[in-house]
Amino acid sequence: MSYLNPLRLHFYGSFQAAVSTVNNDPTHFNNTTFRPQYQQRQEGQNANGWWNPRGDANWRMIGCNITSAWLVDGRPAPPTDPVLTYLIADSDRTVAAKLVDLDPAQQGVSEIWGMEIRIANQHGHTLMRAKYKVAAFMDLFERVFNGGPGDRMGCAMYQSVLTDLEWGDIDDSPFLQALRKAASNGLLSIKFNVDAFDDDFKSPTFTLGRVAGTIGPAADDEPRHFVLGRHLMTTAGPGQGFFVPAGNLNFCQAVVDREAGKIYLDLGNCVCTQKPGGPFQNFGPMMVVCAITDAAGNPEYLPLASVDYLANGWYQRTAGVAVLPENRKLTWDELDTVANNPLAILLAPSAGQQPAPAIAEPPGGLYIRADQFVFRLNPGDSAEVDLYATHFGAPLPGARVINFLDGTQIGGGPLVGVPETALDFPRTLVLDQSGRARLKVTASDPGNSRGYIDGQVYGIRCALEDTLAPGLAYPFDPGEFISLLVWDTFNPDHPVTWYGSLQPIFQQYANLYPIMSRFVDLADYDSVVANRHMLAVAFGLDPGDPNYMPVTRDLSGDKRKGILEWLKNPLKGTPRVALAPPAVVKESASTPEELPGRGGKAAFYTQLRARRKHL
């Protein structure tokens, strides 16, 4: 059970992500070489602090209307149900949520921290309120082919759960009553797609983008951040920045509801658009099929349903979720065939060409993924990573899992992924009878291997052994790996003093988060002391609180403890005659010249691809 469910609502509107771009550049973390102009916007060929150095990291949902709702029996909510006039909104009682990268060397797993989601009427009255469990985006791809540089060309998706549900007066809405009943376990499932982000600071819609999503029930025993169903896989086509799917359709997921005789297929983060925020590209008729073989071993395609993805307003009404077939149920024979063979999507071939899948499940139907896949660890901490494996959507028991370090999707600045000995984890696991396993990853001190950047960032990929056979060419999603930030051990002086331990830490945050200068000069002892009670509250909050400081969530437990201890008795200490030079660290492979438009996701992936070519 997930948002891919008969009982669901769809919403459509805008989001704001007012990110700061100063901390997107690893070299800006070096206090010794930091320059004041890095806190200014780019100008001409001067990159400075890129396109939004004074961003506050705020994340907001703006004008998100509920565009359709569907009942348990698959019927649409009647026009008389007021839910069709309601909004999906964020909190009306806290500051905005925060959008946070894991590390300047891993900008592909941006998380939303401290978000509330509300269903509200036109007057702002809350009908449902919930907490959004922190999750990172997935499957970032180039949604506008050859559309030029910038983040506006990308699209990604978030999937998580809503917890701590609070319900208001919903007596007038049969749909919300049904949703509340289905959420008796206190959980809802939410998934939304984000695209068309405007990174042009001269534009009236600067920092805004488009969002379309779905909310439905969530089961206790299923993953929180992906669908335990059918996963259609693609491979990479040629491109310079974001991932470009070879068959024009990006990774997508589906659920086969045998009882209802339906396939719930999510194309929301799958189909390219003609322009940022525009309608879908016309790839011709789209057909969902089951890939089978005839008696001679030749491929055949059993047609199941067509998708009217080009219908006017289809994406706004559905967030890309198609319920197939539209006007009938799958037969028992079709369901039996689908249960044991890959699902695929065919696009109309060119004249004289045979139909071939634009995207499909792998021939063996095998799939594995970590549920939570982003972790921050202090030395000595362990991450418990839940893995789920399926075979054509059904649990896969007893299979072997191979786990290995994979740094191909991270990089920039000082060398990442070293030393490898800072992570300890089993290289093999065996799935239990429910197709699950738990990977325990224990961190130790990486030894300040990046010098001016605290900690080290690693990637771990988990793969089913049966998919790794030589020559099999099994498709893998490059973004489906576990990202871990492991902090360095921090040993402050005793008692803790400003000049003895903390000044470099506060200086770095003053450099990288200039918006804070409106309230406090983090680089100045007197200013920090004058605001120490406010800072003690902010540093002492749970990291999930939207008021937590630092907003970047990249402060180690040791440093946070030292800061909180010092704020109780802010000793100044003795200034050093000169700051020690930064540690000599090995840089990643050479990169091309910096681009004036650098500073966002598109630039990160452009640089990442360039680095991989030099490896």
NUDRENMI-506832 format. One record per atom (N, C-alpha, C): x, y, z. Coordinates in steps of 0.2 Angstrom, whole numbers, plus 5000, padded with zeros to 4 digits. Each point is the difference from the previous one (the first is absolute). Example, Ala and Ser with C-alpha at 12.3 -4.5 7.8 and 13.67 -1.06 7.14 Angstrom:
// residues 2
506649725039;499650065000;500450065000;499850054996;500450065001;499650055003;
This chain:
// residues 615
500449945000;499650065000;500450065000;499950054996;500450064999;499550054997;500350064998;499650054996;499849974993;500349944998;499749974994;499549955002;499450035001;499449975004;499450034997;499449965000;499450024998;499850075003;500150005007;499950055004;500550055000;499950064997;500650054999;499750074998;500450055001;499950064997;500650034997;499950044995;500650034996;499950085001;500650035000;500150075001;500550034995;499950064999;500450044995;500150075002;500650024999;500250075002;500750024999;500250045005;500750024999;500449995007;500650005000;500550005006;500550054999;500350025006;500550045000;500649975004;500650004997;500649985003;500550054999;500150045006;500450065000;500749985002;500349964997;500749975002;500550055000;500549995004;500650044999;500549964996;500450044995;500449974996;500750005002;500250045005;500750015002;500349935002;499649965004;500349945002;499949944995;499850014994;500049954995;500749994997;500550055001;500749994998;500449985005;500349945000;500549985005;500550055002;500350034995;500650055002;499850055004;499350025001;499850055004;500049985007;500149945002;500149985007;500750015003;500450024996;500750025002;500050075003;500050015007;500150065003;500550044998;500649974998;500650044999;500050034993;499649974995;500050034993;499350034999;499650005005;499350034998;500150084999;499650024995;500050074998;499350035001;499950075002;499450035001;499549994994;500350014994;499650004994;499649934999;500249955004;499749935000;499350015003;499850055003;499450015003;499550054996;500350024994;499650044995;499849954994;499550034997;499749964994;500650004994;499949954996;500450004994;499950064996;500550034997;500050064995;500449994994;499749994995;500449994993;500349945001;500750004999;500449945000;500349985007;499850055005;500249995007;499549955003;500249945002;499549955003;499850035007;500550035004;499850025007;499749945004;499450025003;499649955003;499449974997;500150004993;499549974995;499450045001;499449974998;499450044999;499550015006;500249975006;499650025006;500449995006;500550045001;500449995006;499750025007;499550044999;499750025007;499349965001;499949944997;499449965001;500049985007;499449995002;499849985007;499949935001;500049964995;499849934999;499349985002;499650055000;499249995001;499749964994;499649955003;499649964995;499350015002;499650024995;499350015001;499549974994;499449985002;499549984995;499650064999;499950024993;499650064999;499449994995;499450015002;499550004995;499849934997;500149955005;499949934997;499349985001;499650004995;499349985000;500049924999;499549975004;499849934999;499650004993;500249964996;499750014993;499649944999;500149945003;499549945000;500149965006;499549965001;500049955006;499649944998;500249945002;499749944998;499949965006;499449965000;499849965006;500249935000;499949975005;500249935001;499849954994;499450014997;499849964995;500250024993;500550055000;500250034993;499650054997;499550025003;499650054997;500350075002;499950054996;500250075002;499650035005;500250045005;499650035005;499550054996;499450005002;499550044996;500150075001;499850044995;500150075000;499850045006;499549975004;499850035006;500449995006;500549964999;500549995006;500450065000;500050045006;500450065000;500849995000;500249935001;500749994999;500350034993;499650004995;500250024994;500150085000;499850035005;500250085000;500550015005;500349955003;500550015006;500750014997;500550015004;500750014998;500449965004;500649984997;500649975004;500450065002;500250015006;500450065003;500549975005;500550045001;500449995005;499850035007;500550015005;499850025006;499750075001;499550015004;499850065002;500250025007;500549965003;500150025007;500849995001;500449994995;500750005001;500350044994;500750015000;500350034995;500049954994;500350024994;500049954995;500549945001;499849954996;500549945000;500650024997;500549965000;500750014997;500249954995;500350024995;500249954995;500850005001;500349945001;500649995002;500449954996;500650014997;500449954997;500449965005;500249944999;500449965004;500750035001;500350024994;500750025000;500150044993;500550045000;500250034993;500249954995;500249945002;500249954996;499549954998;499450015004;499449964998;499450055000;499850034995;499550044999;499449974997;500049934999;499549974997;499549975004;500050015007;499549975004;499750065005;499850054997;499750065004;499449985004;500050015007;499549985004;499650065003;499449995001;499550055003;500049995008;500250045004;500050005007;499450045003;499749985005;499550045004;499450024996;499749964996;499450024996;499449975003;499550045001;499349985001;499650004993;499649955000;499550004994;499350015003;499650044997;499350015002;499549994994;499549985002;499450014995;499650055003;499950064996;499650065003;499550024995;499550035003;499550034995;500250074998;499550034996;500250064997;500250065005;499749995006;500150055005;500649995004;500449944999;500549995004;499949955006;499449985001;499949965005;500249934999;500349975005;500449934999;499549955001;500049954995;499649945000;500449945002;500650004998;500549955002;500750035001;500449985005;500750035001;500449945001;500650004997;500549945001;500750025000;500449965002;500850015000;500249964994;500450034996;500349974994;500749975002;500149935000;500649975002;500550024995;500650025002;500550034996;500249954995;500150024994;500149964994;500450044995;500449964996;500450034995;499749994993;500150054995;499749984994;500449954996;499649974995;500349944996;499950014993;500449974996;499949994993;500050074996;500450045002;500150074996;500249984993;499750034995;500149994993;499950074996;500250004994;499950064996;499449994997;499550045002;499350004998;499950044993;500450054999;500050034994;500649994996;500049964995;500649984996;500350064996;500650015001;500450054996;499750075001;499750015006;499750065002;500550065002;500649985001;500550055002;500249995007;500450045003;500349995007;499550025005;500149985006;499650025006;499649945003;499850025006;499649955004;499349994997;499750054996;499350004998;499949944995;500549974998;500049944995;499949945003;500150005007;500049935004;499349995003;499949945002;499449975003;500249955005;499750005006;500249945005;499349995004;500049955004;499549985004;500249995007;499550015005;500049995007;499549955002;500249955003;499449955003;500249995008;499550015004;500149995007;499349985003;500050015007;499349995003;499950065004;499350015002;499850055004;499849965007;500350035006;499949975006;499650055005;499949985006;499750055005;499350034997;499649964997;499450034997;499550035005;499850064998;499550045004;499450024995;499449985002;499450014995;499650055003;499850054996;499550055002;499349974998;499550054999;499349994999;499949984992;500049934999;499949984993;499449964999;499550025004;499349974999;499750014993;500250064997;499750014993;500349974995;500649965001;500449974994;500049935001;499649964996;500149925000;500649984998;500450034996;500749984998;500450015006;500050055004;500550015005;499849955006;499449995001;499849955005;500349934998;499949984994;500349944997;500850005001;500350054999;500750015001;500249995007;499650035004;500249995008;499949935002;499549974997;499949935002;500549964998;500350014994;500549964997;500750015004;500050065003;500650025003;500049995008;499649955002;499949985007;500749985003;500549994996;500749985003;500450075001;499750054999;500350075001;500550024994;500049964994;500450024995;499650014993;500350054996;499850014993;500650004996;500049984994;500550004995;500050064995;500550034999;500050064996;500649994995;499950024994;500550014995;499850064995;500650044999;499950054995;500650014996;499850034994;500650014995;500150085000;500650024999;500250075000;500450014993;499850054997;500450024994;499950074998;500350034995;500050064998;500250065005;500549985004;500250045005;500450064996;499850065002;500250064997;500750035004;500649994997;500650025003;500250074997;499650034997;500250074997;499850055004;500550035004;499850055005;499850074997;499950004993;499750064997;499349994999;499749945001;499449984998;499550015006;499350024999;499650015005;499849945004;500149944997;499949945003;500649965003;500550045001;500649985003;499949965006;500349945000;500049955006;499449965000;499550014995;499449965000;500049944995;499649955001;500049954995;499349975000;499949954996;499449965000;500049945004;499449985004;500049945003;499349974999;500049934999;499449964999;500149945004;499449985004;500149955005;499449965001;500149955004;499549955002;500049985008;499550005003;499949975007;499549945000;500349955004;499549945001;500249975006;499749945001;500249965007;500749984999;500249985006;500749975001;499949945005;500449944998;500049945004;500650005005;499949975006;500550005005;500649964997;499949954996;500549954999;500350014993;499950064997;500350014994;500550065000;500550014995;500450055000;499750075001;500450055002;499750075001;500150044994;500649984996;500250054995;500049974993;499849944999;499949984993;499449945000;499849994994;499449955000;500349934999;499749965004;500149935000;499649974994;500250014994;499649984994;500549984994;499750034995;500449984993;500450064998;500649994999;500550064998;500349994993;499850054996;500250004993;500750045000;500549974996;500650035001;500350024993;500450055000;500350024993;500750015001;500450024995;500750015000;500150074998;500650025001;500250074998;500250014993;499750054997;500150034994;500650055000;500250034994;500550055000;499750065003;500550045004;499850065003;500550035004;500050065002;500550045003;499950015007;499450005002;499850025007;499649955003;499350015001;499649965003;499949934996;499849955004;499949934997;499550014994;500249974994;499650004994;499849934999;499349985001;499849934998;500149984993;500349944999;500149984993;499450004996;499449985003;499449994996;499550055000;500250065003;499650065001;499550005006;500049945003;499649995006;500449995006;499950035006;500549995006;499749955004;500449985005;499849945005;499350025002;499649955001;499350005002;499849945004;499450005003;499849955004;499349995000;499849945001;499349984999;499849955006;499349995001;499749955004;499549964996;500049945001;499549964997;499549985005;499450025000;499449985004;499649954998;500249945002;499749944997;499250005001;499850025006;499350005002;499650054996;500350054999;499650054996;500149994992;500549964998;500249994993;500350064997;500450045004;500250064997;500850015001;500350044996;500750025001;500050075002;500450025005;500150075002;500750014998;500050044995;500750024997;500150085001;500650015003;500250075001;500550024995;499750054996;500550034995;500150075001;499950025007;500150075001;500750035000;500549965001;500750015000;500349974994;499749994995;500249954994;500050034993;499550044999;499950034993;500350074999;500450014995;500350074999;499450054998;500250065000;499650054999;500350044994;499550044997;500250044994;500550065002;499850035006;500450055003;499950005008;500450045004;499949995007;499350025002;499749955004;499450015002;499450004995;500249984994;499549994994;499749935000;499649994994;499749944999;500549954998;499849935000;500549954998;500250004993;500649974999;500249994993;499549954997;499950014993;499649954997;500449954997;500049945003;500449944998;499549964996;499450024998;499649954997;499649965005;499649964997;499649955005;500449975004;499749995007;500449965005;499649945002;500349945000;499749945002;500349975005;499749975005;500349965005;499849934998;500649965000;500049934998;500349965005;499949934999;500449955004;500449974995;500750005001;500549974996;500049925001;499949964995;500049935000;500449984994;500149935000;500349974994;499649954997;500049994993;499749954997;500349935001;499849954997;500249935000;500750004998;500250044995;500750004997;500550055004;499750035005;500550045004;500050074998;499650024995;500050074997;499550045005;500250075001;499650045004;499350024997;499550005004;499450024999;499750055005;499550044998;499850045005;499250005001;499849985006;499349995001;499750075002;499650034995;499750075002;499649995006;500050055005;499650015005;499650065001;500350064998;499650065000;500450054997;499650054997;500450064998;499950065005;500550055000;500050055005;499950074996;499550035002;499850074996;500450055004;500750005000;500450055003;500050074997;499850004994;500050074997;499350035000;499549975004;499450045001;500150065003;499650054999;500050075002;499949995008;500550035004;499950005007;500149945004;500349944996;500049945003;500550005006;500650034999;500550005006;499750045006;499750054998;499750045006;499549965004;499649964997;499549975003;500249935003;500649974998;500249945002;500749995003;500450065000;500750005002;500349944996;499849984995;500349954996;499849935001;499549995005;499849935002;499549984995;500149944997;499549974995;499749945003;499449995000;499749945002;499749964994;500349944999;500049964994;499749935001;499749984995;499650034994;499550055003;499850054996;499650055002;499349985000;499749964996;499349984999;499949935001;500449965003;499949935001;500549975005;499949945002;500449975005;500549954996;500649995002;500449954997;499749935002;500149964995;499749935001;500549965004;499749945003;500449965004;500649984996;499949984994;500649984996;500550054999;499850064999;500550064999;500350015007;499750005005;500350015007;500549945001;499949944998;500449955001;500750014996;499950024994;500550024995;500550055003;499650065003;500450055002;500449985007;499749965003;500349985007;500749974999;500149974994;500749974998;500450024995;499850064997;500350034994;500150075001;500550034997;500150075001;499550054997;499850055003;499650064997;500550044996;499750034995;500450054996;499550054997;500350054998;499650064996;500350004993;499650004996;500250014993;499750074997;500550034997;499850074997;500049984992;499650044997;499949994992;500650004997;500249954996;500749994997;499950054993;500650024998;500050034994;499849954994;499950034994;499849964995;500549954998;499749944999;500549944998;500349975006;499950025006;500449975006;499549965003;500349955003;499649955005;499950035007;499549995003;499950035007;500549975004;500250045005;500549985005;499950055006;500149975006;499850035006;500450075001;499750055002;500450065002;500349995007;499649965004;500349995006;499649935003;500349965004;499749945002;500349985006;499749955003;500349965006;500649964997;500549995004;500549954997;499749934999;500349974995;499849934998;499849955006;500550015005;499949955006;499550035005;499850065000;499650035005;500250015006;500750005001;500350015007;500150075001;499950025007;500150075002;500250005007;500450045002;500250015007;500150085001;499850025006;500250075002;500050015007;500450055003;500050025007;499450055001;499649995005;499550055001;500350075002;500250015006;500350065001;500749994997;500350064997;500649994996;500550065001;499950045005;500450055002;500150005008;500750005002;500150005007;500650055001;500050025007;500550045002;500249975007;500749985000;500249965006;500650045003;500049995007;500650025004;500449945000;500750015002;500449945001;499749965005;500049934999;499749965005;499249984999;499750054996;499349984998;499949954995;499449975000;499849954995;499450024997;499949984993;499450014997;499749934998;499450005002;499649944998;499650014994;500249974994;499750014994;499649944998;499350024999;499649954998;500049994993;500149944997;500049984993;499349964999;499750014994;499549964998;500149984993;499949934998;500149974994;499349974997;499950014994;499449974997;500249964993;499549964998;500149964994;499350024996;500050044995;499350024997;499650025005;500250045005;499650045005;499849955006;500249945000;499949965006;500649995004;500049995007;500649995004;500449954997;500750015001;500549954997;500449985006;499849945002;500349975006;500749964999;500450005004;500649965000;500650024995;499950054996;500550024996;500650045003;500649994997;500650035003;500050084997;500350045004;500150074999;500750025000;500350034995;500750025000;500050085002;500450025005;500050075002;500750024998;500150064997;500750024999;500050084999;500650035002;500150074999;499950024993;499750064999;499950024993;499950085001;500650034997;500050075000;499950044994;499749964995;500050034993;499550065000;499550005005;499550064999;500250055005;500650005003;500250065005;500650024998;500250065002;500750034999;500050084999;500550025000;500150084999;500550025006;500550044999;500450025005;500549955002;500150005007;500549955002;499749934999;500449954999;499949934998;499549975005;499549974998;499449975004;500149925001;499749975004;500049935001;500649975003;500550045003;500649985003;500050035007;500349965005;500249934999;499449955000;500149954996;499449955000;499949975007;500549995004;500049975007;499550045005;499850064998;499650035005;499349985000;499849954995;499449975000;500149925001;499649975004;500049935001;499349974999;499949964995;499449974998;500149934997;499549955001;500149944996;499950004993;500549974996;500050004993;499449954997;499849965004;499449964997;499549995006;499449994998;499449995004;499549954996;499649975004;499549954998;499350035002;499650014995;499350025001;499649955004;499650035005;499549955004;499449984995;499649965004;499449984996;499550054997;500150065003;499550054997;500450054995;500649974998;500450044995;500350065003;500250005006;500350065004;500749985003;500450055001;500650005004;500150065003;500550005005;500250065003;500750015000;500350054996;500750015000;500250055005;500549985004;500250045006;500750034997;500050065000;500650044998;500350045006;500649985003;500350045005;500650044998;500050065003;500450064998;500650005005;500650024998;500550025004;500350074997;500550035004;500250064998;500450004993;499850044995;500350004994;500750045000;500150035006;500750035001;500150064996;499550044999;500050074997;500349994993;499849954997;500349994993;499950054995;499550055001;499850054995;500250075003;500450005005;500350075003;499550045002;499850054996;499650065001;499249985000;499949944998;499349975000;499949955005;499650015005;499949955006;499749944997;500449945002;499749944998;500249974993;499749954999;500149974993;499349974998;499950004993;499449974997;500149944996;499649955001;500149934997;499349984997;500149964995;499449964997;500149935000;499449965002;500049935000;499449984996;500249954995;499549984996;499849925002;499449995000;499849935001;499749974994;500249944998;499849974994;499849925001;499549984997;499949935001;500549964996;500349955003;500549964996;499849984993;499449985000;499849974993;500050054995;500050075001;500050054995;500750024998;500549975003;500750024999;500449954996;499749964997;500349954995;500350034994;500749994999;500350034994;499649994994;499950064996;499749994993;499250015001;499850005006;499250015001;499850074998;500450055002;499950074998;499350025004;499949985006;499450015004;500050085001;499450034999;499950075001;500050025007;500450055002;500050025007;499850084999;499750025005;499850075001;500650035004;500450054996;500650035003;499950035007;499450035001;499850035006;499849965006;499949944999;499849955005;500649975004;500350045004;500649985004;499950045007;500449975005;499950035007;500650065000;499850065002;500450055001;500150015008;500750015002;500150005007;500550065001;499950055004;500550055002;500249985007;500749985001;500349985006;500450065003;499950035005;500350065003;500749985003;500450055001;500749995003;499950005008;500449975003;500050015008;500250075001;499750035005;500250075002;500250005007;500650025002;500250015007;500150075001;499650035003;500150075002;500550015006;500250065001;500450025006;499550005006;500349995006;499750005006;500250055005;499650045002;499350024998;500050024993;499450004997;500050024993;500050074999;500450034995;500150074999;499850014993;499950074999;499950024993;500649994996;500550035002;500649994996;500449945000;499849965005;500449935001;499749954995;499350014999;499749944996;499450024995;499650065002;499450014997;500050054994;500550055001;500050054995;500049974993;500449954998;500049984993;499349974998;499749975005;499349974998;499550064999;500050055004;499550054999;500250044994;500650014999;500350044994;499749964993;500149945000;499749964994;499350014999;499650005005;499350014999;499850074998;500450055003;499950064998;500150014993;500649974997;500150004993;499549974996;499849945002;499549964995;499350025001;499850035005;499350025001;499950075002;500150044995;500050085001;499450025002;499449974999;499450035002;499950015007;500449965004;500050015007;500350065003;500450044995;500250075002;499550045002;499449994998;499450045001;499950005008;500249955003;499849995007;500650005005;500549964997;500650005005;500649994995;500650035002;500649994996;500449945003;499949944997;500349945003;500750005000;500450054997;500750005000;500350055005;499550035004;500250055005;499849975007;500550005004;499949975007;499550045004;500150074999;499550045004;499349994998;499950004993;499349994997;499749935002;500449955000;499849935002;499850005008;500450035004;499950005007;499350045001;499950064997;499450045001;499449964998;500149954996;499449964998;500049935002;500449995005;500249935002;499349965003;499650035003;499449975002;499649974994;499950054995;499649984994;500449944997;500650004999;500449954997;500049945004;500050005006;500049945004;499349964999;499550044999;499349974999;500149964993;500250044995;500049974993;500549944999;500650015004;500449944999;499849945004;499650015005;499749955005;499449974997;499750024995;499449974997;500149934997;499549964999;500149944996;500150024993;500449974996;500250014993;499450004996;499449975002;499450004996;499650065000;500250045005;499650075001;500250054995;499550034997;500250054995;500550065002;500050015007;500450055003;500749985002;500149944999;500749975002;500550044996;500650015004;500650034997;500649955001;500449994995;500050044993;499549964996;499750054995;499549974996;500249954995;500749994999;500349964995;500049935003;499949995007;500049935003;500749974999;500550035000;500649974999;500550025006;499750005006;500450015006;500149945004;500649975001;500149945003;499750005007;499949955003;499849995007;500550035005;500749994999;500550025004;500050085000;500050034994;500050074999;499450035003;499449974999;499450035003;500050005008;500349955003;500149995007;500550055002;500550014997;500550055002;499750074999;499650024995;499750075000;499550015005;499649955002;499550015005;500350015007;500649965001;500450015006;500250075001;500350024994;500350075000;499550065001;499449994997;499550055001;499850015007;500149955004;499850015007;500650055004;500649994997;500550045003;500550024994;499850054997;500450024993;500750035001;500549965002;500650025001;500450024994;500350065000;500350024993;500749974999;500449985004;500649974999;500550054997;500649974998;500550044997;500050004992;500050064997;500149994992;500649974998;500049964995;500649984997;500350054996;500749994999;500450054997;499850004992;499949944998;499749994993;499749934999;499550004996;499649944999;500549954997;500049935002;500449954997;499749994993;500549994995;499849994993;499549945000;499650004995;499549944999;500449934999;499749955002;500449944999;500049984992;500649974998;500149994993;499649934999;499550014995;499649954999;500049984992;499949944998;500049984993;499450034997;500050034994;499450024997;499749954995;499450004999;499749964995;500350014993;499849954995;500350014994;499850074997;500550024995;499950074998;499350024997;499850065000;499450024998;500150054994;499550014996;500050064995;499950065004;500150064996;500050065003;499350015003;500050045005;499450025003;499550044996;499449985000;499550034996;499650065004;499950064996;499650055004;499449985003;499749954997;499349985003;500149945005;500649995002;500149945005;499650025007;499949955004;499750015006;499449965002;499749964995;499449975001;500149924998;499449975000;500149924999;500249994993;499850044995;500249984993;500850015000;500350055003;500750015000;500349955003;499849985006;500349945004;500149944996;499449984996;500149944996;500450014994;500050064997;500450014994;500849995003;500150035005;500749995003;500249935002;499549975002;500149935002;500149954994;499650014995;500249974994;500650014997;500250065000;500750024998;500549975004;500050005006;500549965005;500049934998;499449974999;500149934998;500349984994;500050054995;500449994994;500750005001;500350035005;500750015002;500249945004;499649965003;500249955004;500349944996;
